[in-house]
């Protein structure tokens, strides 16, 4: 917990409830500033982990949890307040829930333990961060170019959410097939030795 990247990740987790409260209370300027700070901690924790060679197993699990906690809670609150369309939150939550269930099943039934994000997954996370940032910006600065950017990033987020979800499902099915064929080969070799 004492490594700089993990401390930044914990800061992001601690900022999440304050950010949600700021949005609920319609203090959008405060929410925007807190969100920018949280987004910076997200960018910095990965960079620091690489630069300082402080990658930890705890950090590998905490970072995506912090991201999901921050983004999912904001998508939910903004949808509940009528600021975002429900279909966006449904897509984001549906993908995340599907990924979580798949990871739990793979963890419980196979020896697969590393679930590294794909390029599409990283692009989706970036688009979600950008979407929340632009939505909050629009609430405090409703200019036409911000409105256009809002529509664009939300459309991109929905598209990347669907694509990355299908890609994750495809990769998971490939890995399950690989593990199954390796298990079959191991059983076959053991039977030959007998």
Protein Blocks (a to p, Z undefined) as FASTA:
>chain_A
ZZmklmmmmmmmmmmmmmmmmmmnopaklmmmmmmmmmmmmmmmmmmmmmnopacfklmm
mmmmmmmmmmmmmmmmmmmnomacfklmmmmmmmmmmmmmmmmmmmmmmccfbdcddfkl
mmmmmmmmmmmmmmmmmmmmccfklmmmmmmmmmmmmmmmmmmmmmmmmmmmmmmmmmmm
mmmmmmmmmmmmZZ
